[in-house]
């Protein structure tokens, strides 16, 4: 019984010493600037390729507008990248998947894939 009390007292003393040392020296992980991780994450998020599938609503020389129909309709306007590749004929009401990146607050289309009725890429 007395040995059990010694171990409990020893464990409590070690826990207090560890907590005091931790509080005194600080947590090195919390000392790092907290803005560094979200900034790196947001930079990575901007560089990732995203995709948007819908129907072509309008297009001109520099932009492509694609709308998603159905329960939650949404429309996006994409700026065409200089080296944008197009797989198929992009015509009004054609079902397309646009692969894009967010560059400077603008959605820039890098690749457009025209979908057929069975939702497979055209030319496959």
C-alpha positions as CSV (number, residue, x, y, z in Angstrom):
1,X,0.0,0.0,0.0
2,X,2.8,2.4,0.9
3,X,4.6,1.6,-2.3
4,X,1.6,2.5,-4.4
5,X,1.5,5.9,-2.7
6,X,5.2,6.4,-3.5
7,X,4.6,5.7,-7.2
8,X,1.6,8.1,-7.3
9,X,3.6,10.8,-5.6
10,X,6.5,10.2,-7.9
11,X,4.3,10.3,-11.0
12,X,2.6,13.5,-9.9
13,X,6.0,15.1,-9.2
14,X,7.3,14.2,-12.6
15,X,4.1,15.5,-14.3
16,X,4.4,18.8,-12.5
17,X,8.1,19.1,-13.3
18,X,7.4,18.4,-17.0
19,X,4.5,20.9,-17.1
20,X,6.6,23.5,-15.4
21,X,9.5,23.0,-17.8
22,X,7.2,23.0,-20.8
23,X,5.6,26.2,-19.6
24,X,8.9,27.8,-18.8
25,X,10.6,27.0,-22.1
26,X,7.5,27.3,-24.2
27,X,6.2,25.2,-27.0
28,X,8.5,25.4,-30.1
29,X,5.7,24.6,-32.4
30,X,3.5,27.5,-31.1
31,X,6.5,29.9,-31.4
32,X,6.4,29.5,-35.2
33,X,4.3,32.2,-37.0
34,X,0.8,30.9,-37.5
35,X,0.4,32.7,-40.8
36,X,3.1,30.7,-42.5
37,X,1.1,27.5,-42.7
38,X,-2.1,29.0,-44.1
39,X,-0.1,31.1,-46.6
40,X,1.7,28.0,-47.8
41,X,-1.6,26.1,-48.0
42,X,-3.3,28.9,-49.9
43,X,-0.4,29.1,-52.3
44,X,-0.6,25.4,-52.9
45,X,-4.4,25.7,-53.4
46,X,-3.9,28.4,-56.0
47,X,-1.5,26.2,-58.0
48,X,-3.6,23.1,-58.1
49,X,-5.6,22.3,-61.2
50,X,-9.4,22.4,-60.6
51,X,-12.2,21.3,-62.8
52,X,-15.7,22.5,-63.6
53,X,-18.2,20.5,-65.7
54,X,-21.1,22.1,-67.4
55,X,-22.5,23.4,-70.7
56,X,-21.0,26.1,-72.8
57,X,-23.2,29.2,-72.5
58,X,-21.0,31.7,-74.4
59,X,-17.5,32.1,-75.7
60,X,-15.4,34.7,-77.4
61,X,-11.7,35.1,-78.3
62,X,-10.5,35.5,-74.7
63,X,-13.2,34.0,-72.4
64,X,-15.4,30.9,-72.0
65,X,-18.6,30.9,-70.0
66,X,-19.7,27.5,-68.7
67,X,-22.9,26.9,-66.7
68,X,-23.9,24.0,-64.5
69,X,-27.6,23.2,-64.7
70,X,-29.9,21.4,-62.4
71,X,-30.7,21.7,-58.7
72,X,-27.8,24.0,-57.9
73,X,-27.2,26.0,-61.1
74,X,-23.9,27.9,-61.3
75,X,-22.0,29.8,-64.0
76,X,-18.3,30.4,-64.3
77,X,-16.4,32.6,-66.7
78,X,-12.9,31.4,-67.6
79,X,-10.1,33.4,-69.2
80,X,-8.4,31.3,-71.9
81,X,-4.7,30.6,-71.2
82,X,-2.3,31.2,-74.1
83,X,-1.4,27.5,-74.3
84,X,-5.0,26.2,-73.6
85,X,-5.7,22.8,-75.2
86,X,-9.1,21.8,-76.5
87,X,-10.2,18.2,-77.0
88,X,-13.2,18.3,-79.4
89,X,-15.4,21.0,-80.8
90,X,-16.4,23.7,-78.2
91,X,-19.8,24.9,-79.4
92,X,-22.7,26.5,-77.6
93,X,-24.6,24.0,-75.4
94,X,-21.7,21.4,-75.6
95,X,-21.0,19.6,-72.4
96,X,-17.5,20.3,-71.3
97,X,-15.1,19.8,-68.4
98,X,-12.8,22.8,-67.9
99,X,-9.5,22.3,-66.1
100,X,-8.4,25.6,-64.6
101,X,-6.3,27.4,-62.1
102,X,-7.0,30.4,-60.0
103,X,-4.4,33.0,-61.0
104,X,-4.6,36.4,-59.5
105,X,-8.3,36.1,-58.6
106,X,-9.3,35.0,-62.1
107,X,-10.2,31.4,-63.2
108,X,-7.8,30.6,-66.1
109,X,-8.7,27.7,-68.3
110,X,-5.7,25.5,-69.2
111,X,-7.6,22.5,-70.8
112,X,-11.1,22.0,-72.1
113,X,-12.5,18.5,-72.8
114,X,-15.7,18.1,-74.7
115,X,-18.0,15.3,-73.3
116,X,-20.2,13.2,-75.4
117,X,-23.7,12.0,-74.4
118,X,-22.3,9.0,-72.4
119,X,-20.1,11.4,-70.5
120,X,-16.9,10.0,-72.0
121,X,-14.3,12.4,-73.4
122,X,-14.7,13.0,-77.1
123,X,-12.2,11.1,-79.3
124,X,-11.6,8.3,-76.8
